[in-house]
Amino acid sequence: MTDYYWVGNGASTDFNTAANWATESAGAGGAGIPGTGDIAYFDINSSGACQLDANLSVGGFNFNANPGTFSDMGYDTYIYRSIYSPYSGFSAVFTGDTYIVEQGSDWSRFGNTNQRLEHVIVNEDVNLRLDYYFHVKKWTHKARAQVTESTSWAILVPTADEYLIIEPSGSIPQLRVYIYGGDRRQSGFGDGQIVNLWFPYGSAGTQAIMDADLTITGNLYIHSGSGSKTEETARNLDMNGYNLTCHYIILGQDGPTYDGYSAKISFGTGTHNIYGMTTEGKNEYGHTYPFVDWGSGEINALSYMDMGGYIRTYVHDDHKTRINLWSSNTQRLVCSGDQTYFPDIYVQKNGGEAQLQKDLYCTDLNMRGDRAYWNANGYDVYMPQRVFALRKLGLKGRRLNLIGKKWVNG
């Protein structure tokens, strides 16, 4: 293994010119060309542009200063060991495909507006260690590839005219997507083992607008960032008529959110299969302000809908949205706040309870399951908008408050 330093002494700016490389910083050129076991350094003594004139296989890169620039000129790059860029001012742009080739590859940092990757491909069986963040437009994660030791890494979508495509077939323990700037279209994240998908931070009012179904195997986190507690400044995931499948939706909590910031999900007209949803919005700094637009579709929930804090929800006048409670376990419904309503609720369970832990406000309540049990648990049920049908009802000590409407025992 050899460390090579770009000195730019050659007659051309080509990476594959030996005169452009030295074996020490500011050393004499002509040392050779970095190969698959070598690291190419760009430091304070590097100068001039470096460009590829063919596909490249290299051990890795270390971009550590500002004088020079790097561009792959659309050629493919195969990285065997690492990429590291502690200096954010260096301009390095990869517009071709960038392959992570070997087991134990280590990316420490590559992320600012001057450092961009068009398409990262993590090869089969690669165990990739990541730290910090990366500007990537497309990420392909091949079979049995893994990301480890990556508690804080993220993929950034840096500009409004770009969207991120993720095509994983390996295991990604934690995936975070940071959204900056204005609204952007999101064409989907593919099928595969994305365990946690994060939409945190970004400029006020930023949206991710889906252009395809979104399927992840773990939790969906939608976090707020700097801003105020208004819907206009909320970070919004807009399903835009497409379907969502995930574990829990965690809106505005379990992350570095701060008092007075807001996050939002807009369900739209799709059919969504989720384990549950929580929007408490509390942390050590105070409260966040989550918003939920129920849209006009269906939400199939297997666990609790636990929505507290300073949440605001919106039920559309067409009353087409409904939440289906499916599992045989106890499923609790909580929606607290001064502007919080559930849409239609269909309890289609084959056992267990649908259980309240707060007063319930909803547009319609239907008990359809043969062995489902409704446990109001001492709380009131308010039906301000529609007549509804009940199959089994267990109030346990208080009343069913219909606010002037009727109810029919089904």
MOWO-V59624 format. One record per backbone hydrogen bond with DSSP energy under -0.5 kcal/mol. CO is the residue of the C=O (numbers start at 0). NH is the residue of the N-H. E is the energy in kcal/mol with one decimal. If there is no record, write none. Layout:
CO&NH&E ; CO&NH&E
This chain:
1&3&-0.6 ; 1&38&-1.6 ; 3&40&-3.7 ; 4&21&-2.4 ; 12&50&-2.6 ; 13&16&-1.0 ; 15&17&-0.5 ; 16&19&-1.8 ; 17&20&-1.8 ; 17&29&-1.6 ; 17&30&-0.6 ; 17&31&-0.8 ; 18&8&-0.6 ; 19&6&-2.9 ; 19&7&-1.5 ; 20&29&-0.6 ; 20&30&-2.6 ; 21&4&-3.4 ; 23&26&-2.1 ; 34&37&-1.7 ; 34&58&-2.2 ; 37&58&-0.9 ; 37&59&-1.3 ; 38&3&-2.8 ; 38&40&-0.7 ; 39&61&-2.3 ; 40&5&-2.6 ; 41&63&-3.2 ; 42&45&-2.0 ; 47&68&-1.0 ; 49&70&-2.0 ; 50&14&-2.6 ; 55&77&-3.2 ; 57&79&-2.2 ; 58&80&-3.1 ; 58&81&-1.4 ; 59&39&-2.6 ; 60&83&-1.7 ; 61&41&-2.6 ; 61&63&-0.8 ; 62&86&-1.2 ; 67&90&-0.7 ; 68&49&-2.4 ; 69&92&-2.1 ; 70&51&-1.6 ; 71&74&-2.5 ; 75&55&-2.6 ; 76&78&-0.6 ; 76&98&-3.2 ; 77&57&-2.7 ; 77&79&-0.5 ; 78&100&-2.5 ; 80&105&-2.9 ; 81&60&-1.5 ; 82&107&-1.9 ; 82&108&-0.8 ; 83&62&-2.7 ; 85&87&-0.7 ; 86&89&-1.1 ; 89&91&-0.8 ; 90&69&-2.5 ; 91&115&-1.7 ; 92&71&-1.8 ; 92&94&-0.7 ; 93&117&-2.8 ; 95&118&-0.8 ; 96&76&-2.6 ; 96&98&-0.5 ; 97&120&-2.9 ; 98&78&-3.1 ; 98&100&-0.7 ; 99&122&-2.3 ; 101&104&-1.2 ; 104&128&-2.7 ; 105&82&-1.3 ; 105&107&-0.6 ; 106&130&-1.2 ; 108&84&-0.8 ; 109&134&-1.1 ; 111&114&-1.8 ; 113&91&-1.7 ; 113&115&-0.5 ; 114&111&-0.8 ; 115&93&-2.9 ; 116&136&-2.1 ; 117&137&-1.1 ; 118&97&-3.0 ; 119&121&-0.5 ; 119&139&-3.3 ; 120&99&-3.0 ; 120&122&-0.7 ; 121&141&-2.3 ; 122&125&-1.6 ; 125&127&-0.8 ; 125&145&-3.0 ; 126&103&-0.9 ; 126&128&-0.5 ; 127&129&-0.5 ; 127&147&-2.1 ; 128&106&-2.9 ; 131&153&-1.6 ; 132&109&-1.7 ; 133&135&-0.9 ; 133&155&-3.2 ; 134&116&-2.1 ; 136&164&-1.7 ; 137&119&-2.6 ; 138&140&-0.5 ; 138&166&-2.6 ; 139&121&-2.9 ; 139&141&-0.6 ; 140&168&-3.3 ; 140&169&-0.8 ; 141&144&-1.9 ; 142&124&-1.6 ; 144&170&-2.3 ; 145&127&-3.3 ; 146&172&-0.7 ; 147&129&-1.1 ; 149&152&-0.8 ; 153&133&-1.8 ; 154&177&-2.3 ; 155&135&-1.3 ; 155&157&-0.7 ; 156&179&-1.4 ; 158&161&-1.6 ; 164&138&-3.1 ; 166&140&-1.5 ; 168&143&-0.6 ; 169&171&-0.5 ; 169&192&-1.1 ; 170&146&-0.8 ; 170&172&-0.6 ; 171&194&-1.9 ; 173&175&-0.5 ; 174&197&-1.0 ; 175&154&-3.1 ; 175&177&-0.5 ; 176&199&-0.8 ; 177&156&-2.3 ; 177&179&-0.5 ; 183&208&-2.7 ; 184&186&-0.5 ; 185&210&-3.8 ; 187&165&-0.7 ; 188&167&-0.6 ; 191&193&-1.9 ; 192&171&-2.3 ; 192&194&-0.9 ; 193&216&-1.7 ; 193&217&-1.2 ; 195&174&-2.2 ; 195&197&-0.5 ; 196&220&-3.1 ; 197&176&-2.6 ; 198&222&-1.7 ; 199&178&-1.2 ; 202&205&-1.7 ; 205&235&-2.4 ; 206&183&-1.2 ; 206&208&-0.5 ; 207&209&-0.6 ; 207&237&-2.4 ; 208&185&-3.9 ; 212&214&-0.5 ; 213&244&-2.6 ; 217&246&-3.2 ; 218&196&-2.3 ; 218&220&-0.6 ; 219&249&-3.1 ; 220&198&-2.4 ; 220&222&-0.5 ; 221&251&-2.9 ; 223&200&-0.9 ; 229&232&-0.6 ; 230&233&-1.2 ; 232&204&-1.2 ; 233&235&-0.6 ; 234&263&-3.1 ; 235&207&-2.4 ; 235&237&-0.7 ; 236&238&-0.7 ; 236&265&-2.7 ; 237&209&-2.7 ; 238&241&-2.5 ; 242&213&-2.8 ; 243&272&-2.3 ; 244&215&-2.4 ; 246&274&-2.7 ; 246&275&-1.3 ; 247&219&-2.8 ; 247&249&-0.6 ; 248&250&-0.6 ; 248&277&-2.7 ; 249&221&-2.4 ; 249&251&-0.7 ; 254&256&-2.5 ; 257&260&-1.6 ; 260&288&-2.8 ; 261&234&-1.4 ; 262&290&-2.4 ; 263&236&-1.8 ; 264&266&-0.6 ; 264&292&-2.5 ; 265&238&-2.6 ; 266&269&-0.8 ; 267&295&-2.0 ; 269&271&-0.5 ; 269&297&-1.8 ; 271&273&-0.6 ; 271&299&-3.4 ; 272&245&-1.9 ; 273&301&-1.2 ; 274&302&-2.1 ; 275&248&-2.1 ; 276&305&-2.8 ; 277&250&-2.4 ; 280&287&-3.0 ; 282&285&-1.4 ; 285&282&-1.8 ; 286&259&-2.0 ; 287&289&-0.5 ; 287&309&-0.7 ; 288&262&-0.8 ; 289&311&-1.8 ; 290&264&-1.6 ; 291&293&-0.7 ; 291&313&-2.0 ; 292&266&-2.6 ; 293&296&-0.7 ; 294&315&-0.6 ; 296&321&-1.5 ; 297&271&-2.9 ; 298&300&-0.7 ; 298&323&-2.9 ; 299&273&-2.7 ; 300&325&-2.0 ; 303&276&-2.0 ; 303&305&-0.5 ; 304&306&-0.9 ; 304&333&-3.0 ; 305&278&-1.6 ; 305&307&-0.7 ; 306&335&-2.2 ; 307&310&-0.7 ; 310&338&-0.6 ; 311&291&-2.3 ; 313&293&-2.1 ; 315&318&-1.5 ; 320&343&-1.5 ; 321&298&-2.4 ; 321&323&-0.5 ; 322&324&-0.6 ; 322&345&-2.9 ; 323&300&-2.9 ; 323&325&-0.6 ; 324&347&-1.9 ; 325&349&-0.6 ; 330&354&-2.6 ; 331&304&-2.5 ; 332&356&-1.3 ; 332&357&-0.6 ; 333&306&-2.8 ; 336&339&-0.5 ; 338&312&-2.4 ; 341&362&-0.7 ; 343&322&-3.2 ; 344&346&-0.6 ; 344&365&-2.9 ; 345&324&-2.7 ; 345&347&-1.0 ; 346&367&-3.1 ; 346&368&-1.8 ; 348&370&-0.8 ; 351&372&-1.2 ; 352&330&-2.9 ; 352&354&-0.6 ; 353&374&-2.7 ; 354&332&-2.4 ; 359&381&-3.5 ; 360&341&-3.1 ; 363&344&-3.0 ; 365&346&-3.6 ; 365&367&-0.7 ; 372&353&-2.6 ; 372&374&-0.6 ; 373&375&-0.6 ; 373&393&-1.6 ; 374&355&-2.2 ; 375&378&-2.1 ; 379&359&-2.6 ; 380&400&-0.9 ; 381&361&-1.9 ; 387&407&-1.7 ; 388&366&-0.6 ; 389&409&-5.4 ; 392&394&-0.5 ; 393&375&-2.6 ; 394&377&-1.4 ; 394&397&-0.5 ; 398&380&-0.5 ; 398&400&-0.7 ; 399&401&-0.7 ; 400&382&-0.8 ; 401&404&-1.5 ; 405&387&-0.9 ; 407&389&-2.4 ; 407&409&-0.7
